[in-house]
């Protein structure tokens, strides 16, 4: 095993896995007709005590296989 396998990645004292779980929960609970942007996801994570940049949120979103806001949007049927 590579050496980094035995150490957890931390961002600002929080594990990356914990932040990713919180990010996934936010996306799961969002309004599908108005999905949150990466910046809005950062703001919501900060309210939960996770301080990360927008770029980090986008990186984690990509790693989780979650598309950007435009790809998560469901169109309203009139």
PANU-50069 format. One record per atom (N, C-alpha, C, O): z, x negated, y negated; atom name; residue in three letters. Coordinates in nm, 4 decimals, padded with zeros to 6 digits. Each point is the difference from the previous one (the first is absolute). Example, Ala and Ser with C-alpha at 12.3 -4.5 7.8 and 13.67 -1.06 7.14 Angstrom:
<sites>
<site z="00.7800" x="-01.3190" y="00.5690" name="N" resn="ALA"/>
<site z="00.0000" x="00.0890" y="-00.1190" name="CA" resn="ALA"/>
<site z="00.0000" x="-00.0900" y="-00.1200" name="C" resn="ALA"/>
<site z="00.0665" x="-00.1036" y="00.0019" name="O" resn="ALA"/>
<site z="-00.1385" x="00.1386" y="-00.1069" name="N" resn="SER"/>
<site z="00.0060" x="-00.0820" y="-00.1190" name="CA" resn="SER"/>
<site z="00.0730" x="00.0770" y="-00.1090" name="C" resn="SER"/>
<site z="00.0169" x="-00.0509" y="-00.1108" name="O" resn="SER"/>
</sites>
This chain:
<sites>
<site z="00.0000" x="-00.0829" y="00.1180" name="N" resn="UNK"/>
<site z="00.0000" x="00.0829" y="-00.1180" name="CA" resn="UNK"/>
<site z="00.0000" x="-00.0878" y="-00.1250" name="C" resn="UNK"/>
<site z="00.0653" x="-00.1044" y="-00.0024" name="O" resn="UNK"/>
<site z="-00.1377" x="00.1456" y="-00.1009" name="N" resn="UNK"/>
<site z="00.0058" x="-00.0743" y="-00.1261" name="CA" resn="UNK"/>
<site z="00.1404" x="00.0107" y="-00.0601" name="C" resn="UNK"/>
<site z="00.0711" x="00.0974" y="00.0244" name="O" resn="UNK"/>
<site z="-00.0324" x="-00.1960" y="-00.1015" name="N" resn="UNK"/>
<site z="00.1344" x="-00.0041" y="-00.0569" name="CA" resn="UNK"/>
<site z="00.0305" x="00.1212" y="-00.0877" name="C" resn="UNK"/>
<site z="00.1125" x="00.0499" y="00.0018" name="O" resn="UNK"/>
<site z="-00.2109" x="-00.0015" y="-00.0789" name="N" resn="UNK"/>
<site z="00.0248" x="00.1144" y="-00.0893" name="CA" resn="UNK"/>
<site z="00.0318" x="00.1280" y="00.0767" name="C" resn="UNK"/>
<site z="00.0530" x="00.0944" y="-00.0585" name="O" resn="UNK"/>
<site z="-00.0838" x="-00.0890" y="00.1870" name="N" resn="UNK"/>
<site z="00.0290" x="00.1168" y="00.0824" name="CA" resn="UNK"/>
<site z="00.1506" x="00.0276" y="00.0061" name="C" resn="UNK"/>
<site z="00.0415" x="00.1153" y="00.0115" name="O" resn="UNK"/>
<site z="00.0400" x="-00.2207" y="-00.0192" name="N" resn="UNK"/>
<site z="00.1443" x="00.0136" y="00.0162" name="CA" resn="UNK"/>
<site z="00.0735" x="00.0338" y="-00.1298" name="C" resn="UNK"/>
<site z="00.1218" x="00.0183" y="00.0013" name="O" resn="UNK"/>
<site z="-00.1934" x="-00.0100" y="-00.1121" name="N" resn="UNK"/>
<site z="00.0631" x="00.0281" y="-00.1288" name="CA" resn="UNK"/>
<site z="-00.0606" x="00.1262" y="-00.0590" name="C" resn="UNK"/>
<site z="-00.1203" x="00.0239" y="00.0114" name="O" resn="UNK"/>
<site z="00.2056" x="00.0573" y="-00.0751" name="N" resn="UNK"/>
<site z="-00.0512" x="00.1203" y="-00.0636" name="CA" resn="UNK"/>
<site z="-00.0513" x="-00.0337" y="-00.1391" name="C" resn="UNK"/>
<site z="00.0529" x="-00.0889" y="-00.0668" name="O" resn="UNK"/>
<site z="-00.1550" x="00.1594" y="00.0243" name="N" resn="UNK"/>
<site z="-00.0507" x="-00.0173" y="-00.1354" name="CA" resn="UNK"/>
<site z="00.0839" x="00.0860" y="-00.0919" name="C" resn="UNK"/>
<site z="00.0233" x="00.1175" y="00.0283" name="O" resn="UNK"/>
<site z="00.0216" x="-00.1746" y="-00.1368" name="N" resn="UNK"/>
<site z="00.0798" x="00.0751" y="-00.0953" name="CA" resn="UNK"/>
<site z="-00.0659" x="-00.0042" y="-00.1363" name="C" resn="UNK"/>
<site z="-00.0606" x="-00.0999" y="-00.0388" name="O" resn="UNK"/>
<site z="00.0734" x="00.2095" y="-00.0325" name="N" resn="UNK"/>
<site z="-00.0499" x="00.0107" y="-00.1363" name="CA" resn="UNK"/>
<site z="00.1168" x="00.0446" y="-00.0853" name="C" resn="UNK"/>
<site z="00.0463" x="00.1135" y="00.0121" name="O" resn="UNK"/>
<site z="00.0016" x="-00.2017" y="-00.0982" name="N" resn="UNK"/>
<site z="00.1113" x="00.0371" y="-00.0877" name="CA" resn="UNK"/>
<site z="00.1250" x="00.0388" y="00.0763" name="C" resn="UNK"/>
<site z="00.0739" x="00.0877" y="-00.0447" name="O" resn="UNK"/>
<site z="-00.0480" x="-00.1500" y="00.1579" name="N" resn="UNK"/>
<site z="00.1193" x="00.0304" y="00.0777" name="CA" resn="UNK"/>
<site z="-00.0182" x="00.1147" y="00.0986" name="C" resn="UNK"/>
<site z="00.0898" x="00.0277" y="00.0794" name="O" resn="UNK"/>
<site z="-00.2037" x="00.0388" y="-00.0834" name="N" resn="UNK"/>
<site z="-00.0279" x="00.1111" y="00.0911" name="CA" resn="UNK"/>
<site z="-00.1055" x="-00.0450" y="00.1010" name="C" resn="UNK"/>
<site z="-00.0900" x="-00.0768" y="-00.0340" name="O" resn="UNK"/>
<site z="00.1007" x="00.1238" y="00.1562" name="N" resn="UNK"/>
<site z="-00.0995" x="-00.0376" y="00.0998" name="CA" resn="UNK"/>
<site z="-00.1312" x="00.0725" y="-00.0281" name="C" resn="UNK"/>
<site z="-00.0008" x="00.1147" y="-00.0447" name="O" resn="UNK"/>
<site z="-00.1085" x="-00.1827" y="00.0712" name="N" resn="UNK"/>
<site z="-00.1317" x="00.0592" y="-00.0205" name="CA" resn="UNK"/>
<site z="-00.0177" x="00.1233" y="00.0899" name="C" resn="UNK"/>
<site z="-00.0650" x="00.0969" y="-00.0390" name="O" resn="UNK"/>
<site z="00.1227" x="-00.1014" y="00.1580" name="N" resn="UNK"/>
<site z="-00.0128" x="00.1142" y="00.0905" name="CA" resn="UNK"/>
<site z="00.0705" x="00.1239" y="-00.0561" name="C" resn="UNK"/>
<site z="-00.0492" x="00.1118" y="00.0154" name="O" resn="UNK"/>
<site z="00.1637" x="-00.1316" y="-00.0800" name="N" resn="UNK"/>
<site z="00.0712" x="00.1125" y="-00.0612" name="CA" resn="UNK"/>
<site z="-00.0781" x="00.0599" y="-00.1149" name="C" resn="UNK"/>
<site z="-00.0046" x="00.1219" y="-00.0166" name="O" resn="UNK"/>
<site z="-00.0572" x="-00.2087" y="-00.0631" name="N" resn="UNK"/>
<site z="-00.0805" x="00.0481" y="-00.1128" name="CA" resn="UNK"/>
<site z="-00.1231" x="00.0737" y="00.0517" name="C" resn="UNK"/>
<site z="-00.0380" x="00.1036" y="-00.0546" name="O" resn="UNK"/>
<site z="-00.0242" x="-00.1565" y="00.1593" name="N" resn="UNK"/>
<site z="-00.1175" x="00.0658" y="00.0578" name="CA" resn="UNK"/>
<site z="00.0365" x="00.1371" y="00.0556" name="C" resn="UNK"/>
<site z="-00.0773" x="00.0949" y="-00.0133" name="O" resn="UNK"/>
<site z="00.1941" x="-00.0838" y="00.0753" name="N" resn="UNK"/>
<site z="00.0439" x="00.1293" y="00.0533" name="CA" resn="UNK"/>
<site z="00.0216" x="00.1003" y="-00.1131" name="C" resn="UNK"/>
<site z="-00.0368" x="00.1168" y="00.0125" name="O" resn="UNK"/>
<site z="00.0963" x="-00.1622" y="-00.1227" name="N" resn="UNK"/>
<site z="00.0215" x="00.0876" y="-00.1144" name="CA" resn="UNK"/>
<site z="-00.1336" x="00.0409" y="-00.0618" name="C" resn="UNK"/>
<site z="-00.0173" x="00.1149" y="-00.0408" name="O" resn="UNK"/>
<site z="-00.0763" x="-00.2085" y="00.0339" name="N" resn="UNK"/>
<site z="-00.1329" x="00.0288" y="-00.0538" name="CA" resn="UNK"/>
<site z="-00.0715" x="00.1032" y="00.0862" name="C" resn="UNK"/>
<site z="-00.0594" x="00.0944" y="-00.0521" name="O" resn="UNK"/>
<site z="00.0648" x="-00.1120" y="00.1827" name="N" resn="UNK"/>
<site z="-00.0640" x="00.0948" y="00.0911" name="CA" resn="UNK"/>
<site z="00.0622" x="00.1386" y="-00.0123" name="C" resn="UNK"/>
<site z="-00.0704" x="00.1008" y="00.0069" name="O" resn="UNK"/>
<site z="00.2021" x="-00.0954" y="-00.0251" name="N" resn="UNK"/>
<site z="00.0674" x="00.1296" y="-00.0155" name="CA" resn="UNK"/>
<site z="-00.0430" x="00.0685" y="-00.1289" name="C" resn="UNK"/>
<site z="-00.0189" x="00.1216" y="-00.0022" name="O" resn="UNK"/>
<site z="00.0031" x="-00.1982" y="-00.1047" name="N" resn="UNK"/>
<site z="-00.0455" x="00.0576" y="-00.1271" name="CA" resn="UNK"/>
<site z="-00.1400" x="00.0589" y="00.0145" name="C" resn="UNK"/>
<site z="-00.0263" x="00.1109" y="-00.0464" name="O" resn="UNK"/>
<site z="-00.0621" x="-00.1846" y="00.1101" name="N" resn="UNK"/>
<site z="-00.1379" x="00.0474" y="00.0171" name="CA" resn="UNK"/>
<site z="-00.0027" x="00.1231" y="00.0895" name="C" resn="UNK"/>
<site z="-00.0767" x="00.0931" y="-00.0244" name="O" resn="UNK"/>
<site z="00.1593" x="-00.0922" y="00.1269" name="N" resn="UNK"/>
<site z="00.0047" x="00.1149" y="00.0910" name="CA" resn="UNK"/>
<site z="00.0472" x="00.1268" y="-00.0723" name="C" resn="UNK"/>
<site z="-00.0459" x="00.1099" y="00.0311" name="O" resn="UNK"/>
<site z="00.1364" x="-00.1249" y="-00.1263" name="N" resn="UNK"/>
<site z="00.0589" x="00.1151" y="-00.0683" name="CA" resn="UNK"/>
<site z="-00.0756" x="00.0423" y="-00.1255" name="C" resn="UNK"/>
<site z="00.0342" x="00.1015" y="-00.0607" name="O" resn="UNK"/>
<site z="-00.1367" x="-00.1777" y="00.0203" name="N" resn="UNK"/>
<site z="-00.0672" x="00.0310" y="-00.1267" name="CA" resn="UNK"/>
<site z="-00.0882" x="00.1233" y="00.0101" name="C" resn="UNK"/>
<site z="-00.0375" x="00.0424" y="00.1093" name="O" resn="UNK"/>
<site z="00.0053" x="00.0141" y="-00.2240" name="N" resn="UNK"/>
<site z="-00.0915" x="00.1136" y="-00.0112" name="CA" resn="UNK"/>
<site z="-00.1410" x="-00.0515" y="00.0286" name="C" resn="UNK"/>
<site z="-00.0498" x="-00.0862" y="-00.0724" name="O" resn="UNK"/>
<site z="-00.0141" x="00.1368" y="00.1752" name="N" resn="UNK"/>
<site z="-00.1316" x="-00.0501" y="00.0413" name="CA" resn="UNK"/>
<site z="-00.1100" x="00.0325" y="-00.1010" name="C" resn="UNK"/>
<site z="-00.1047" x="-00.0648" y="00.0015" name="O" resn="UNK"/>
<site z="00.1252" x="00.1619" y="-00.0881" name="N" resn="UNK"/>
<site z="-00.1015" x="00.0294" y="-00.1003" name="CA" resn="UNK"/>
<site z="00.0136" x="-00.0917" y="-00.1207" name="C" resn="UNK"/>
<site z="-00.0939" x="-00.0126" y="-00.0786" name="O" resn="UNK"/>
<site z="00.2095" x="-00.0516" y="00.0627" name="N" resn="UNK"/>
<site z="00.0231" x="-00.0944" y="-00.1099" name="CA" resn="UNK"/>
<site z="00.0766" x="-00.1210" y="00.0514" name="C" resn="UNK"/>
<site z="00.1177" x="-00.0162" y="-00.0323" name="O" resn="UNK"/>
<site z="-00.1823" x="-00.0693" y="00.1119" name="N" resn="UNK"/>
<site z="00.0696" x="-00.1162" y="00.0558" name="CA" resn="UNK"/>
<site z="00.0401" x="-00.0990" y="-00.1089" name="C" resn="UNK"/>
<site z="-00.0629" x="-00.0073" y="-00.1056" name="O" resn="UNK"/>
<site z="00.1691" x="-00.0687" y="00.1332" name="N" resn="UNK"/>
<site z="00.0510" x="-00.0961" y="-00.0970" name="CA" resn="UNK"/>
<site z="-00.0825" x="-00.1286" y="00.0006" name="C" resn="UNK"/>
<site z="-00.0448" x="-00.0466" y="00.1047" name="O" resn="UNK"/>
<site z="00.0259" x="-00.0090" y="-00.2234" name="N" resn="UNK"/>
<site z="-00.0661" x="-00.1296" y="-00.0134" name="CA" resn="UNK"/>
<site z="00.0977" x="-00.1093" y="00.0438" name="C" resn="UNK"/>
<site z="00.1183" x="00.0265" y="00.0214" name="O" resn="UNK"/>
<site z="-00.1683" x="-00.1482" y="-00.0085" name="N" resn="UNK"/>
<site z="00.0863" x="-00.1120" y="00.0362" name="CA" resn="UNK"/>
<site z="00.1099" x="-00.0192" y="-00.1039" name="C" resn="UNK"/>
<site z="00.1139" x="-00.0312" y="00.0348" name="O" resn="UNK"/>
<site z="-00.1477" x="00.0497" y="-00.1621" name="N" resn="UNK"/>
<site z="00.1009" x="-00.0144" y="-00.1060" name="CA" resn="UNK"/>
<site z="00.1085" x="00.1060" y="00.0144" name="C" resn="UNK"/>
<site z="00.1185" x="-00.0304" y="-00.0139" name="O" resn="UNK"/>
<site z="-00.1572" x="00.1523" y="00.0412" name="N" resn="UNK"/>
<site z="00.0973" x="00.1083" y="00.0163" name="CA" resn="UNK"/>
<site z="00.0861" x="-00.0246" y="00.1239" name="C" resn="UNK"/>
<site z="00.1197" x="00.0288" y="-00.0009" name="O" resn="UNK"/>
<site z="-00.1795" x="-00.0815" y="00.1067" name="N" resn="UNK"/>
<site z="00.0777" x="-00.0339" y="00.1195" name="CA" resn="UNK"/>
<site z="00.1042" x="-00.1063" y="-00.0335" name="C" resn="UNK"/>
<site z="00.1133" x="00.0070" y="00.0475" name="O" resn="UNK"/>
<site z="-00.1514" x="-00.1062" y="-00.1297" name="N" resn="UNK"/>
<site z="00.0955" x="-00.1032" y="-00.0426" name="CA" resn="UNK"/>
<site z="00.1169" x="00.0614" y="-00.0748" name="C" resn="UNK"/>
<site z="00.1155" x="-00.0353" y="00.0235" name="O" resn="UNK"/>
<site z="-00.1462" x="00.1272" y="-00.1136" name="N" resn="UNK"/>
<site z="00.1052" x="00.0649" y="-00.0787" name="CA" resn="UNK"/>
<site z="00.0948" x="00.0784" y="00.0900" name="C" resn="UNK"/>
<site z="00.1214" x="-00.0017" y="-00.0205" name="O" resn="UNK"/>
<site z="-00.1763" x="00.0699" y="00.1194" name="N" resn="UNK"/>
<site z="00.0841" x="00.0766" y="00.0918" name="CA" resn="UNK"/>
<site z="00.0852" x="-00.0928" y="00.0872" name="C" resn="UNK"/>
<site z="00.1163" x="00.0294" y="00.0275" name="O" resn="UNK"/>
<site z="-00.1744" x="-00.1408" y="00.0154" name="N" resn="UNK"/>
<site z="00.0762" x="-00.0973" y="00.0790" name="CA" resn="UNK"/>
<site z="00.1116" x="-00.0618" y="-00.0836" name="C" resn="UNK"/>
<site z="00.1086" x="-00.0269" y="00.0513" name="O" resn="UNK"/>
<site z="-00.1350" x="00.0043" y="-00.1797" name="N" resn="UNK"/>
<site z="00.1029" x="-00.0571" y="-00.0868" name="CA" resn="UNK"/>
<site z="00.1181" x="00.0965" y="-00.0142" name="C" resn="UNK"/>
<site z="00.1148" x="-00.0437" y="-00.0084" name="O" resn="UNK"/>
<site z="-00.1419" x="00.1726" y="00.0058" name="N" resn="UNK"/>
<site z="00.1077" x="00.0993" y="-00.0044" name="CA" resn="UNK"/>
<site z="00.0868" x="-00.0063" y="00.1257" name="C" resn="UNK"/>
<site z="00.1178" x="00.0359" y="-00.0029" name="O" resn="UNK"/>
<site z="-00.1775" x="-00.0821" y="00.1133" name="N" resn="UNK"/>
<site z="00.0735" x="-00.0146" y="00.1257" name="CA" resn="UNK"/>
<site z="00.0659" x="-00.1371" y="00.0120" name="C" resn="UNK"/>
<site z="00.0680" x="-00.0283" y="00.0986" name="O" resn="UNK"/>
<site z="-00.0886" x="-00.0570" y="-00.2000" name="N" resn="UNK"/>
<site z="00.0645" x="-00.1301" y="00.0000" name="CA" resn="UNK"/>
<site z="-00.0875" x="-00.1155" y="00.0448" name="C" resn="UNK"/>
<site z="00.0490" x="-00.1119" y="00.0153" name="O" resn="UNK"/>
<site z="-00.1781" x="00.1366" y="00.0061" name="N" resn="UNK"/>
<site z="-00.0930" x="-00.1042" y="00.0410" name="CA" resn="UNK"/>
<site z="-00.0847" x="-00.0394" y="-00.1203" name="C" resn="UNK"/>
<site z="-00.0791" x="00.0805" y="-00.0491" name="O" resn="UNK"/>
<site z="00.0947" x="-00.2030" y="00.0013" name="N" resn="UNK"/>
<site z="-00.0804" x="-00.0476" y="-00.1131" name="CA" resn="UNK"/>
<site z="-00.1142" x="-00.0849" y="00.0531" name="C" resn="UNK"/>
<site z="00.0201" x="-00.1138" y="00.0424" name="O" resn="UNK"/>
<site z="-00.1407" x="00.1705" y="-00.0452" name="N" resn="UNK"/>
<site z="-00.1184" x="-00.0747" y="00.0406" name="CA" resn="UNK"/>
<site z="-00.1094" x="00.0254" y="-00.1029" name="C" resn="UNK"/>
<site z="00.0044" x="00.0982" y="-00.0741" name="O" resn="UNK"/>
<site z="-00.1016" x="-00.1870" y="00.0704" name="N" resn="UNK"/>
<site z="-00.1110" x="00.0163" y="-00.0936" name="CA" resn="UNK"/>
<site z="-00.1024" x="00.0973" y="00.0570" name="C" resn="UNK"/>
<site z="00.0024" x="00.0331" y="00.1185" name="O" resn="UNK"/>
<site z="-00.0916" x="00.0115" y="-00.2047" name="N" resn="UNK"/>
<site z="-00.1064" x="00.0893" y="00.0431" name="CA" resn="UNK"/>
<site z="-00.0885" x="-00.0688" y="00.1037" name="C" resn="UNK"/>
<site z="-00.0442" x="00.0625" y="00.0964" name="O" resn="UNK"/>
<site z="00.0191" x="-00.1902" y="-00.1168" name="N" resn="UNK"/>
<site z="-00.0845" x="-00.0751" y="00.0938" name="CA" resn="UNK"/>
<site z="00.0661" x="-00.0093" y="00.1376" name="C" resn="UNK"/>
<site z="-00.0682" x="00.0076" y="00.1022" name="O" resn="UNK"/>
<site z="00.1996" x="-00.0238" y="-00.0995" name="N" resn="UNK"/>
<site z="00.0713" x="-00.0054" y="00.1271" name="CA" resn="UNK"/>
<site z="-00.0048" x="00.1363" y="00.0687" name="C" resn="UNK"/>
<site z="-00.0168" x="00.0084" y="00.1216" name="O" resn="UNK"/>
<site z="00.0317" x="00.0979" y="-00.2002" name="N" resn="UNK"/>
<site z="-00.0089" x="00.1347" y="00.0572" name="CA" resn="UNK"/>
<site z="-00.1384" x="00.0226" y="00.0603" name="C" resn="UNK"/>
<site z="-00.0118" x="00.0577" y="00.1081" name="O" resn="UNK"/>
<site z="-00.0930" x="-00.1028" y="-00.1776" name="N" resn="UNK"/>
<site z="-00.1359" x="00.0150" y="00.0514" name="CA" resn="UNK"/>
<site z="-00.0179" x="-00.0812" y="00.1281" name="C" resn="UNK"/>
<site z="-00.0641" x="00.0457" y="00.0947" name="O" resn="UNK"/>
<site z="00.1203" x="-00.1654" y="-00.0922" name="N" resn="UNK"/>
<site z="-00.0091" x="-00.0859" y="00.1187" name="CA" resn="UNK"/>
<site z="00.0691" x="00.0654" y="00.1193" name="C" resn="UNK"/>
<site z="-00.0560" x="00.0045" y="00.1095" name="O" resn="UNK"/>
<site z="00.1774" x="00.0461" y="-00.1306" name="N" resn="UNK"/>
<site z="00.0734" x="00.0650" y="00.1083" name="CA" resn="UNK"/>
<site z="-00.0713" x="00.1268" y="00.0451" name="C" resn="UNK"/>
<site z="-00.0046" x="00.0294" y="00.1194" name="O" resn="UNK"/>
<site z="-00.0512" x="00.0463" y="-00.2143" name="N" resn="UNK"/>
<site z="-00.0740" x="00.1212" y="00.0343" name="CA" resn="UNK"/>
<site z="-00.1185" x="-00.0355" y="00.0889" name="C" resn="UNK"/>
<site z="-00.0262" x="00.0678" y="00.0993" name="O" resn="UNK"/>
<site z="-00.0458" x="-00.1750" y="-00.1352" name="N" resn="UNK"/>
<site z="-00.1127" x="-00.0449" y="00.0818" name="CA" resn="UNK"/>
<site z="00.0460" x="-00.0441" y="00.1378" name="C" resn="UNK"/>
<site z="-00.0641" x="00.0323" y="00.1000" name="O" resn="UNK"/>
<site z="00.1745" x="-00.1059" y="-00.0935" name="N" resn="UNK"/>
<site z="00.0516" x="-00.0463" y="00.1290" name="CA" resn="UNK"/>
<site z="00.0397" x="00.1159" y="00.0903" name="C" resn="UNK"/>
<site z="-00.0095" x="-00.0100" y="00.1223" name="O" resn="UNK"/>
<site z="00.0538" x="00.1195" y="-00.1822" name="N" resn="UNK"/>
<site z="00.0380" x="00.1180" y="00.0773" name="CA" resn="UNK"/>
<site z="-00.1207" x="00.0869" y="00.0365" name="C" resn="UNK"/>
<site z="00.0132" x="00.0970" y="00.0747" name="O" resn="UNK"/>
<site z="-00.1299" x="-00.1321" y="-00.1272" name="N" resn="UNK"/>
<site z="-00.1203" x="00.0776" y="00.0289" name="CA" resn="UNK"/>
<site z="-00.0084" x="00.1282" y="-00.0792" name="C" resn="UNK"/>
<site z="-00.0692" x="00.0935" y="00.0405" name="O" resn="UNK"/>
<site z="00.1381" x="-00.0873" y="-00.1523" name="N" resn="UNK"/>
<site z="-00.0001" x="00.1188" y="-00.0853" name="CA" resn="UNK"/>
<site z="-00.1080" x="-00.0195" y="-00.1061" name="C" resn="UNK"/>
<site z="00.0017" x="-00.1004" y="-00.0713" name="O" resn="UNK"/>
<site z="-00.0954" x="00.1942" y="00.0596" name="N" resn="UNK"/>
<site z="-00.1064" x="-00.0158" y="-00.0999" name="CA" resn="UNK"/>
<site z="00.0537" x="00.0173" y="-00.1425" name="C" resn="UNK"/>
<site z="00.1100" x="00.0519" y="-00.0192" name="O" resn="UNK"/>
<site z="-00.1879" x="-00.0958" y="-00.0811" name="N" resn="UNK"/>
<site z="00.0407" x="00.0211" y="-00.1388" name="CA" resn="UNK"/>
<site z="00.0063" x="00.1494" y="-00.0325" name="C" resn="UNK"/>
<site z="-00.0415" x="00.0834" y="00.0804" name="O" resn="UNK"/>
<site z="00.0930" x="-00.0511" y="-00.1974" name="N" resn="UNK"/>
<site z="00.0217" x="00.1402" y="-00.0380" name="CA" resn="UNK"/>
<site z="-00.1255" x="00.0848" y="00.0167" name="C" resn="UNK"/>
<site z="00.0078" x="00.1122" y="00.0501" name="O" resn="UNK"/>
<site z="-00.1230" x="-00.1639" y="-00.0910" name="N" resn="UNK"/>
<site z="-00.1247" x="00.0757" y="00.0122" name="CA" resn="UNK"/>
<site z="-00.0341" x="00.0343" y="00.1445" name="C" resn="UNK"/>
<site z="-00.0602" x="00.1042" y="00.0257" name="O" resn="UNK"/>
<site z="00.0971" x="-00.1885" y="00.0673" name="N" resn="UNK"/>
<site z="-00.0279" x="00.0237" y="00.1412" name="CA" resn="UNK"/>
<site z="00.0989" x="00.0930" y="00.0666" name="C" resn="UNK"/>
<site z="-00.0255" x="00.0516" y="00.1089" name="O" resn="UNK"/>
<site z="00.1401" x="-00.0299" y="-00.1753" name="N" resn="UNK"/>
<site z="00.1022" x="00.0894" y="00.0561" name="CA" resn="UNK"/>
<site z="-00.0087" x="00.1403" y="-00.0575" name="C" resn="UNK"/>
<site z="00.0742" x="00.0887" y="00.0422" name="O" resn="UNK"/>
<site z="-00.1624" x="-00.0677" y="-00.1365" name="N" resn="UNK"/>
<site z="-00.0081" x="00.1282" y="-00.0704" name="CA" resn="UNK"/>
<site z="-00.0692" x="00.1060" y="00.0849" name="C" resn="UNK"/>
<site z="-00.1059" x="-00.0246" y="00.0578" name="O" resn="UNK"/>
<site z="00.1658" x="00.1405" y="-00.0511" name="N" resn="UNK"/>
<site z="-00.0628" x="00.1163" y="00.0633" name="CA" resn="UNK"/>
<site z="-00.0495" x="00.0916" y="-00.1106" name="C" resn="UNK"/>
<site z="00.0705" x="00.0246" y="-00.0980" name="O" resn="UNK"/>
<site z="-00.1891" x="00.0245" y="00.1140" name="N" resn="UNK"/>
<site z="-00.0587" x="00.0889" y="-00.1001" name="CA" resn="UNK"/>
<site z="00.0560" x="00.1401" y="00.0190" name="C" resn="UNK"/>
<site z="00.0179" x="00.0467" y="00.1124" name="O" resn="UNK"/>
<site z="00.0093" x="00.0192" y="-00.2240" name="N" resn="UNK"/>
<site z="00.0436" x="00.1395" y="00.0062" name="CA" resn="UNK"/>
<site z="-00.1201" x="00.0876" y="00.0320" name="C" resn="UNK"/>
<site z="-00.1091" x="-00.0191" y="-00.0536" name="O" resn="UNK"/>
<site z="00.1312" x="00.1144" y="00.1407" name="N" resn="UNK"/>
<site z="-00.1057" x="00.0952" y="00.0339" name="CA" resn="UNK"/>
<site z="00.0227" x="00.1229" y="-00.0866" name="C" resn="UNK"/>
<site z="00.1062" x="00.0622" y="00.0044" name="O" resn="UNK"/>
<site z="-00.2075" x="-00.0284" y="-00.0830" name="N" resn="UNK"/>
<site z="00.0147" x="00.1100" y="-00.0958" name="CA" resn="UNK"/>
<site z="-00.0417" x="00.1293" y="00.0618" name="C" resn="UNK"/>
<site z="00.0053" x="00.1043" y="-00.0653" name="O" resn="UNK"/>
</sites>
